């Protein structure tokens, strides 16, 4: 297992292990995406001091780095060029959240080997790699017969685009075959029902967005307890958002637009904190105290990385944590051949990996998601989803948000 020296500079670590750059960016070190900043400021700050500055738990962060490095070195997707018995090769493609990709790929490899499945091929990349590689393939005009048999990905950006998956969905190419008699009680009540009534989309889990509040930066303001609070003028330029995490960010934009309209998106944009550029933090060898966000909106998983006793307080919104679903699309024409795979992804074993290692609540009814029953979720709802052109609405919200943030 790789050992990370926390007293090395961020630049040294990323130069040695390029795969870690995505981890840094996804955890709020967005400025390191700029090569000039990385080569300048990254050479001046050690990993230890960077984590202290961000108030991030050292053990949790370094584990994420080592998992990413070791995953790249030791885990490869299961590729099959041909099968011994001549059976048709089945393809599983998509993205998995970074905290759970490694254990899920290991479980999938084990499942394939223990069941002697010689006709499975999968390409499940880390979510931090983004969707461009998959979008580019789809934009080439792939027909239904050329599509993978099972797709997995979070968020609304990919599966609802009529130029990509949408046109196939509208033609009846995909069908929910998960066959769960009931769903986890967290998702099968009057307030929230994740089951697609048209049975196009399957779902295995969700990614909740919650607040991390820096109590030392409140300066007399009350701790925000709801999304409505987050939009208040007193939090102008003091909110940090997961803009680089497109799946979750788009889910936030869509839900805010549904609940609060254009005015809500504008308020969210105005409240975005414009982070100080790292180069501004060093003036003639003297570090300037940087701005710190009062509230950071992030996946629930990452709140567990905060050091105990810090000034940071995790807050589950009273009106519900906005969720980005982890969808599964199953091709109808090969549904009989993929049922074992579908059952695997919806199983208790995978549900436990998602819920307990990633803190991504599972829809499996037998999983204890370890979330207080008083905590709610905010979900777009299928009626709303099917009544909207989702990609067009995302683009509209992003434009409104960006213009408001730049004012």
N, C-alpha and C positions, 0 to 999 in steps of 0.2 A: 504493500500500500504506500502511495506517495506521502511524503512528509513535507508539510509547508513550513518554511521558516518565516515566522511573522515579523522578524526584524529585517527581512529583506524589503527593498522598496517595492512599491506596487509595479513600477516599470519592470524591475527584474523578474518578478513573478509572472507577469503577463508575457514578457519576452520569452521566458523559459517554457511557459505553458499557455500558448495562445488561446486555447479553449476556455480559459478562465475569464477572458475579456467580457463575454456575454454575461457571466455571473456578476461581475462588478457592475455592469451597466444596469442589469435587472434589479440590483439592490440599491440603486440610488446614486451610483457613481457615474452619472450620465456623461460628465465632461470628459471621461477617459475614452469616449468614442472618438474624440478629436485627437488625431495622432500627435499634433503639435503640443497639446496640453499634456498628453500622456508622457511624451519625451521630456517635457519641461517639469511640470509639477509632479508627475509620477516618479521622477527620479529623486525628488526631495522629501517624499513622505513614505514612511514604512507602512506595511500592512497593519502593524499594531496600532500606530497612531491614527491611521485612516479609520479603523474600526472604533477607536475611542471617540474620534471626532463625530462619527455617525451614530454613536451609542448602539453599536451592533454587537451581539454576543460573539465573542471570539471563537469558541468551540463550534458553534452552529455554522458560522460562516466558513471557517476552514474546512469543515466536513463537506460543505457544498462544493468547495474548490476541489478537494481530493476526490470526491465522487465523480465530478465532471472529468477530471484528468484520468482516473482509473477506468472510467466507463469508456473513454475514447481509446484507451490502450488495450483493454481486455474484452470489451463487449462489442460484438459485431452482429449486425442483423442477419437473420437466417435466410440465406439465399439458396435457391434451388434452380438449377438450370434444366434439370430433367429428373424424372422419377423412375424408379425401378419397375413399378407395375404399370407404367404408362398412364396413370390417372392424371386428371387435370390439375395443374398447379393453382393453388389458391393464394391470392395476394392480399395482405393487410398493410395499409398505408396510413400515415398521418403524423400527428404531433402529440406528445405527452408532456404534461407539466414537469419541469426540471426536477423538483424534489422527489418525484416518484418514478421517473423514467427508468432508472437503473434497476430497482427492485421489480418493476413490472416486466421489463425485458428479460430479466433472469427467470421470473416465474413463467413467462411465455416459452422461453427456451426449454425449461424443465417440463412444461406441459407437452410440448412437441416431442421431446425425447421419450418421456414416460409412456406416451400413447403411440409411439413409433409412427408419427405422422411425417411421411417423407415428401409430402406435396405442399408444404406450407412455405411461403416466402413473405417476409415482412420488412417494412422500411418505416420504422417508428422513430422519428427524430425528436430531439429536445425542442420544446416550445420556443426557447430562446433563439432558435435558428430562423424563426419566422416562417411565413407561408409562401414566400415568393417562388421557391422551388416547385411547390405543388401547383400554384396558380399558373406558372409558366407552362407546365405540362397540359393543364386543362385548357389553356387559351389556344393551344395548338389544334383544338377542335376534336378532342378525343370523343369517340362514339361510345355508346353504352358497353359494347363488347370489349372495349379497350380499358375500361375502368377497373380499378381494384375491386375485390369482392367485399371488403370491409374497410371503411374509412373511420378514423377517430381523430377528433380535434375539439378544442374548446372554442367558445365564442360564437359570434354571429357574422363574422367577416367573410367566411368561406362558403359555408353550406347554403346560404340564402341568396347568393348572387345568381340571378337568372342567366348571366353570361357564362357561369361556371357550373356549379352543381344544380342550381335552380332549374335549368332547362331539363335536366335528367329527372329531377324530382317530380316535375310537372308531368313527365311522361310515364310516371309510375315505375321508374327503374328501381327505387329503393322501398323497402318495407321493414317495419319494426317486427322482428321475430324473437324478441327477448323473452317473451312468454312468462313474465313474472305475474303470478296471480294477484299479488298486491305489492305496493311499494312501501318503502320505509315510511313510518308514520310521520316523519318530518315533512314529507312531500305528498301526502295523500289526504289532505284535509280541506275544509271549505276555503281556507285562505290561499292555499297554494297547491296546484296539481300540475306536475311536470309532464304528465303523459300526453303525447301528441294525439289529439282526437282523430286526426286523419291517418295516423299510423305510418307516416313517412320516416320520422326521426325517432331514433332510440336515444336513451340517455343513461350514462353509467354513474355520473357524479357531478358535483358542482364546485366552483371556486368562489367562496364568499369574500366580499370586500368589506373591511372594517376600518375603524379609525385608530391611529396611534397618536395620542395627545402628549405633547411636551408641556407638562404642567408649569415648568419654570418660565415658559414663554407666554403664558396666558395674560399676564399683566392686568389682572382684574376682570378679565372676561370669563364667563362661565364655561365649563367644559361642554363642548357640543355633544348632544345626545341623539341627534337625528340628522338626516340629510337636509332637512329644512334649516337646521342650525348652521350647517356647513356653508349655506348660501347667503348667510347674513352679512351685511356690510362690515361688521366689526372684524371679520376675518379676511378683509381685503389684503391681497398679496401675502397671505400667510399659510396657504394650503399647498401641500405637496401631493401630486397625483401620479399614478403609475402610467404616464403617457407612453412610455416605451413598451409597456405590456398591452399590446393592442387588443387582445381578447377581453381583458378585464376593463380596460379604459373605454372601449366601445360599449360594453355592457352598462357601464356607469353613465355614459352620455345618453344612451337610449332610455334608460330608466328615469333619469333626471328630466329628459324631454317629455316623456309620457306623464310624469307627475307634476312638473312645474313649467312645461312649455319652453318657448324660446327664451323667456326671461330667466328661467332657471339655468339654462346653458350659459347665458351671458354672465350671470352672477358667478357661476362656477369658474368661468374664464377669468373674470376680474379678480377672483380670490386666489388664483394660481400665484404662488410665490416665484418670482424670477430669481433663481439661484445666482449667487455671485460666482463669476468665473474664477477658477482656481488661481489663475495668474494674478487676479486682483488681491489675492490673499497674502501675497508676498511683495512687500514694497521695501526695497533697499535692505533686504535681509530681515525685515520685521514683519511678523504675521499680523494681519488685521483680523479682528474678530468677525467671523462671517455671520450672515443671516442664518437663522434656523427656522424651519417651518413650525408653526404652532400645532398643526395637524398633518399627519401623513396618512393618506388613504392607501391601503395595501391589502394583499391577500392575507387572510386569517393566519395562514401558515407562518408568515414572517414575523408576526407579533411574538412568536415563541422564541425568537432570536434575541429579544431584548434582555439585557442583564437585569437580574432581580435587584431591587433596591434603587434602580435608576428613577429619574424623573418622568420616564415615559409610562403612560397608562393606556392599555388597550381598552377600547370602547366598542361594544357591539351596538350598532344603531338601534334605537327603540322601534323605529318604523321598519327595520329589517336590513340585514346585510344584502346588498345588491349581489346577485349571483351571475356568474358566467358559466353556463352549462358545458359539461364535457359530453359532446354528442358522439353517437355512433351511427353511421349510415351503412346499411346492409343491402347488397344488391339482390333483388328478388330472384333473378334467374339462377343464382347459385345458392339460394337460401338453404336448400336441403343439404348441401355439401359443407356449408359454413356453420351449421347449427352448433356443433361442438365448440367452435371458436367463440361464437356469440355467448354460449353458456359459460365459457371460461371467463370472458370479460365482465359478465354480470354476476359472477360467483361470489360467495362469501370470502374466499381467499383474496381475490382482487379487491373486493370491497374493503377488507381490512387494511390492505396496503394503502389504498386511497384515503380512507378515513383516519387511520391511526398514524401512518408515516407522513402523509401529505396534508392532513387536516382538511381534506376535500370530502365533505359528507357524501356517502354512498346512497344510492337509491335502493339497494338490497334491503329487504325488510328485516333481515336477521342481524344487521350490523348495528352495533352501538356506536353512533357517531360521536359520542362523548362531547356533546354540545348541550348546554342547559336548555330544557324544553321551553323556557320563557323567551329564548332568543328566536327572533323571527327572520324570515328571508323576504327580500323584495324581488319579485319575478315579473318579467314583462307580460307573461300570459300568452297562450296560443292564439286567442281571438285577436289580440293586438298584433302579434307577429304576422299572422296571415292577412291582416288588413293593411299592412304597410309594405312598401318597397324598402326593405331593410338596408341594402347597400346605399341607396339614394339618401335615406334618412341619416345613416352614419355620416356620409359625406357632408350633408347639410349641417349636422350638429358639430362636426369637426371644424367647419368653416366659421360658424358662429362663435365657437369656443376660442379658436385661434385669434379671430379679430378682436374679441373682448380681452383676451390675455395680452394682446400687443398694444392696447390703448394706453 
